[in-house]
Amino acid sequence: MTHQFTDIVFTESVKAQQQAYGSLAHNNKLQANYGPNDELSLREAEFIAARDTFYLATVNEPGWPYVQHRGGPAGFLKVLGAKQLAYADFRGNKQLVSTGNLSLNERCSIILVDYPNRRRLKILGHTRVANAADVSPEILRSVTTEEYGAVIERVFFIDLVAFDWNCPQHIVPRFTEAEAFEKWALPRDQLENNL
């Protein structure tokens, strides 16, 4: 069984560049020696649940890629099953670029980064956007984060095609305010004075 993610992204033009730059043999091993990575395990689910940000890439009609930041409380991107994710799109999204792109091409790419621990997860999937009024109360409850308090207008459902854990080599550690307090275990006023 081959690695589903690399089966998709290692196109002939990519392999030609890998050959030209000397990484084709390495990438052929990656493609042949890893599982299919087409179902999320507990490892991926826990990683996703801890993230408060991800980046969503879509493509428009002329072929231009568009990357959108999505943020919310940690765990706002929900794992509904081994092959499905969902998140609420809250009131305030006025441009609707990703929503429009996905109405014509449901393919998406997501990247989630754990900056302090230098880990990142890449996901490929097919996305369906539903108006909140058309989503079951059970699903709405599952994507709602009580403490956030924002009104849900749409729900994005992502059917997983493949995922890949990526090399941490060039991830620069960054810390949210809460992570900084935890890392350095300093009182808030002392940490703020040191920043």
C-alpha positions in Angstrom: 0.0 0.0 0.0 1.5 3.4 -1.0 1.4 6.7 0.8 -1.8 8.4 -0.4 -0.6 11.9 0.2 2.5 11.5 -1.9 0.6 9.6 -4.6 -1.4 12.8 -5.0 1.2 15.5 -4.7 4.2 13.7 -6.3 3.1 14.4 -9.9 5.3 13.9 -12.9 6.5 17.5 -12.8 7.3 17.2 -9.1 9.2 14.0 -9.7 11.2 15.7 -12.5 12.2 18.4 -10.0 13.1 15.8 -7.4 15.3 14.1 -10.0 16.9 17.4 -11.0 17.7 18.3 -7.3 18.7 14.8 -6.2 15.8 13.9 -3.9 13.9 11.4 -6.1 15.3 8.3 -4.4 14.5 9.6 -0.9 11.0 10.5 -2.0 10.4 7.2 -3.7 11.2 5.5 -0.4 8.8 7.8 1.4 6.1 7.0 -1.1 6.7 3.2 -0.8 7.5 2.7 2.9 4.7 4.6 4.7 1.1 3.6 5.3 -1.7 5.1 3.2 -2.2 8.0 5.7 -5.8 8.2 4.6 -7.4 7.9 8.1 -6.8 10.0 11.2 -5.5 8.2 14.2 -5.5 9.3 17.9 -2.2 11.0 17.3 -3.7 13.3 14.5 -6.9 13.8 16.4 -5.1 15.0 19.6 -2.8 17.3 17.5 -5.8 18.8 15.7 -7.7 19.3 19.0 -4.8 21.3 20.5 -4.6 23.8 17.6 -6.2 27.3 17.6 -5.2 28.1 14.1 -4.9 26.5 10.7 -4.4 27.6 7.1 -6.9 26.6 4.4 -5.9 26.6 0.7 -8.4 26.6 -2.1 -8.2 27.4 -5.9 -10.5 29.8 -7.9 -11.8 29.5 -11.5 -8.7 31.0 -13.2 -6.5 28.6 -11.1 -5.2 31.1 -8.6 -4.5 29.6 -5.2 -6.0 31.3 -2.1 -4.8 30.7 1.5 -7.0 31.7 4.4 -6.2 31.8 8.0 -8.8 30.2 10.3 -8.6 30.8 14.0 -10.7 30.2 17.2 -10.4 28.5 20.5 -8.1 25.4 20.6 -10.0 22.5 19.1 -12.4 24.5 17.0 -11.5 22.3 14.1 -13.3 19.1 15.1 -12.5 15.5 14.2 -15.9 13.9 13.5 -14.4 10.6 12.5 -11.3 9.0 11.0 -12.0 10.5 7.6 -14.0 13.7 8.4 -13.3 17.1 10.0 -15.6 20.1 10.5 -15.5 23.6 11.7 -17.9 26.4 12.2 -17.7 29.6 10.1 -18.7 32.4 12.3 -20.6 35.6 11.5 -18.2 38.3 10.2 -16.8 36.4 7.2 -17.8 39.0 4.5 -15.5 38.2 1.6 -16.4 34.5 1.3 -13.5 33.8 -1.0 -12.8 30.3 0.3 -16.6 29.6 0.3 -16.9 30.7 -3.3 -13.9 28.8 -4.4 -15.2 25.6 -2.8 -18.5 26.0 -4.5 -16.8 25.2 -7.8 -13.8 23.1 -6.7 -14.2 21.2 -3.5 -10.5 20.3 -3.1 -8.7 21.9 -0.3 -5.4 21.7 1.5 -4.9 22.5 5.2 -1.8 23.0 7.2 -1.8 23.0 11.0 1.4 24.0 12.9 2.5 23.5 16.5 5.1 26.2 16.6 6.5 25.7 20.1 7.1 22.0 19.4 8.0 22.4 15.7 5.4 20.0 14.3 3.1 20.4 11.3 0.4 18.3 9.8 -0.8 18.7 6.2 -4.2 17.5 5.1 -5.8 17.1 1.7 -9.6 16.8 1.4 -12.8 17.5 -0.3 -14.9 20.2 1.4 -18.7 20.8 1.5 -20.0 24.0 2.9 -23.5 24.0 4.5 -25.6 26.8 5.9 -26.0 26.5 9.6 -29.8 26.3 9.2 -29.3 23.1 7.2 -27.1 21.3 9.6 -28.5 18.9 12.3 -28.6 20.2 15.8 -26.2 17.4 16.8 -23.5 18.5 14.4 -24.0 22.1 15.3 -23.4 21.3 18.9 -20.3 19.3 18.0 -18.7 22.3 16.2 -19.8 24.9 18.7 -17.4 26.2 21.3 -19.5 27.5 24.1 -16.9 30.0 25.5 -16.4 31.6 22.1 -20.0 32.9 21.8 -19.9 33.8 18.1 -22.9 33.1 15.8 -22.4 30.2 13.4 -23.4 31.0 9.8 -21.9 28.0 8.0 -20.3 24.7 8.7 -17.4 23.4 6.6 -17.2 19.6 6.3 -13.8 18.2 5.1 -13.7 14.6 3.9 -10.1 13.5 4.4 -8.3 12.2 1.3 -4.8 12.0 2.8 -2.5 13.6 5.4 1.3 13.9 6.0 3.4 14.9 8.9 6.1 17.3 7.7 9.7 17.9 8.6 10.2 20.3 11.5 13.6 21.6 10.1 12.6 25.2 9.3 9.8 25.8 11.8 10.7 28.8 14.0 9.3 28.3 17.5 6.6 30.9 18.3 4.5 31.1 21.4 1.0 32.3 22.1 0.7 34.4 25.2 -0.6 31.4 27.2 2.2 29.1 25.9 4.8 31.7 26.9 3.4 31.9 30.4 3.5 28.1 30.6 7.0 27.7 29.1 8.8 30.2 31.2 6.5 29.8 34.3 6.8 33.5 35.1 4.1 35.7 36.6 2.3 37.5 33.9 3.6 41.0 34.9 7.2 39.8 35.0 6.9 38.1 31.6 5.3 41.2 30.1 8.1 43.3 31.4 10.6 40.9 29.6 8.9 41.1 26.2 
